[in-house]
Amino acid sequence: MKKHIPNIITAFNLLSGIIATFMAVEQDYEAAAFFVVLGIFFDFFDGLAARLLKVESPIGIQLDSLADMVTSGLVPGIVAFNLLNSALSNHTRELIISVDTPYLAYVGFLISLASGYRLAKFNIDDRQTSSFIGLPTPANALLILSFPLIALHQPEHFLAEASSNPIFLVALAVISAYLLNSNFHLFALKFKNLQVKENAYRYVLIVGSILFLIFFKFAGIPFIILFYLLLSTLKEIKQSN
């Protein structure tokens, strides 16, 4: 029975992603974000359970990627499409484009395509056992989902205005797709022990993330991702010297 426990947890990740997909289509972004976060929670613990129980299996790896594709790949693509579709409808005169044919909105699905490719690469890349090459899909999903939440809860914030700007949203989708499959080396949040020296960058990221959320709420999420990229770059530079 214990060999099935990690896969059951992964299945809950997939279920969370399916529900989040429905919520994203309905433009209920709070519910979509909740189920994406829940799916990411299950994604973290399925791997942990597999390692603790020593029951890692090939099917578990494939199932995990399929679940991640839905939760952290499809959902942010739908959200980006919806945001772009709405933004284009509100900026038709500026962009000289018909409301009935906002084809530019489909650029949002670049995120889903890039996520699928990134997950496929991850499965066959033995360099990513203890770190990441390219932005992990869960982090990217949180980045994309943060923008409608900022617009809903912090409408006066400059990022709320950006979330309705089609030029910004197209740039966000393109940059997101690039970061997912870039060669940036990013440290993982997996702790082998609790020693400060070995986990200094992880602790700094955790403390920094808490502070960003306390002071900036949802608007802190994009800054957390930027902080993560900055810390990983600094760590990489230090290791190379």
Secondary structure, 3 states (H helix, E strand, C coil): CHHHHHHHHHHHHHHHHHHHHHHHHCCCHHHHHHHHHHHHHHHHHHHHHHHHHCCCCHHHHHHHHHHHHHHHHHHHHHHHHHHHHHHHHHCHHHHCCCCCCCHHHHHHHHHHHHHHHHHHHHHHCHHHCCEEECCCHHHHHHHHHHHHHHHHHCCCCHHHHHCCCHHHHHHHHHHHHHHHCCCCEEECCCCCCCCCCCCHHHHHHHHHHHHHHHHHHHHHHHHHHHHHHHHHHHHHHHHHC
